[in-house]
Amino acid sequence: MRIELVKRKNSSTTMAVLSPVIAVILTLISGAILFAIAGKDPIHGLYLFFIQPLTDSWSIQELIVKATPLVLIACGLAVCYLSNNWNIGAEGQFIFGALCGSFLPILFPDFDNWLTLPLMLVFGTLGGALWGLIPGVLKTRFNTNEILTSLMLVYVASLLLDYLVRGPWRDPDGYNFPESRIFSDSATMPLIDGRLSVSCLVAVAVVIVLALMLSKSLKGFEIRVMGESPRAGGFSGFSQKGLTLFSFAIAGGLAGLAGTMEVSSSLNQLLPSISPGYGFTAIIVAFLGRLNPIGILIAGLVLSLSYIGGESVQASMGISSKIASVIQGLLLCYVLVCDTFVLYQIRIVSTLRSGAQKEASDV
């Protein structure tokens, strides 16, 4: 006896819409169980994790600050996933983009004028795109698995960042701490209020442009067709290799832009670790948002709660902030499970019966 997943002929549109909601509810239930196992009040824990960050202006600002890179990265990943290219290395593209965007204020601090920040953003975007193109080129040229190559490049980028901030790019006036020099005012994203910078407006603009591209343009049609049926796309004259390179470049470019804006606003310098895992969390954001830019914007705000909520329960209840990672993982698991049940039905097949049928068919 074995269990098979059989694709449904007609999947429920209603259930497809409700799937993320069900995943969130299951995550809340699992989170309550985790707090109870830790010996804490589950209701109070869920309140601190999901509700308290929405009760004051400072927390809401932090919510938007943390959602900005998630939304940007997830929008790029959505292009990859819609085109059936599995980019898992957005974290590395985020880091490498930040490195490329930071070399100007670090190595050329005297170049300090109105061109500094725009050039940083351009260099960061191009750097992330180039880093993203590596697994794309390897896939189209040598048929390598893009999941493995993109993921391994995350560690290369992380180690490169660590080497630079501890070595050649270390601040000479930083008392031997592993950090770069502080960026000048002209290399810093303009602030709106508190820590909230214009980066959030850039993220909203990207969401709008990408939503229009995917729904109204020929390129968006190509992405959807090639993602659902590469053979049909080939008959339409679309290039699978060209689309693979395009999608990896877009994903890497947006991740690199997010990395540059992160180090030029929230951090204002390079540190050995510049990301709490935005590149990996953005995968959850992309799927929770149904690979739709507008949905991703909402999902990014929801997932950013996990970072602030993790810090909140750590400070108030003495629970490790790593619970945020656990809840993020549970949410991704539930999203995938719910989507699987929406698209497939379970069928139990008797091995003996299937063997008999095979024998009969052979006869």
Secondary structure as UniProt FT lines:
FT   STRAND          2..7
FT   HELIX           13..37
FT   TURN            38..39
FT   HELIX           42..46
FT   HELIX           47..51
FT   HELIX           52..54
FT   HELIX           57..82
FT   TURN            83..84
FT   HELIX           90..107
FT   TURN            109..110
FT   TURN            114..115
FT   HELIX           116..142
FT   HELIX           146..166
FT   TURN            167..169
FT   TURN            172..173
FT   TURN            175..176
FT   HELIX           185..187
FT   STRAND          191..193
FT   TURN            194..195
FT   STRAND          196..197
FT   HELIX           199..216
FT   HELIX           218..228
FT   HELIX           230..235
FT   TURN            236..237
FT   HELIX           240..262
FT   HELIX           263..267
FT   HELIX           278..288
FT   TURN            289..291
FT   HELIX           293..317
FT   TURN            321..322
FT   HELIX           323..343
FT   STRAND          344..349
FT   HELIX           351..362
//
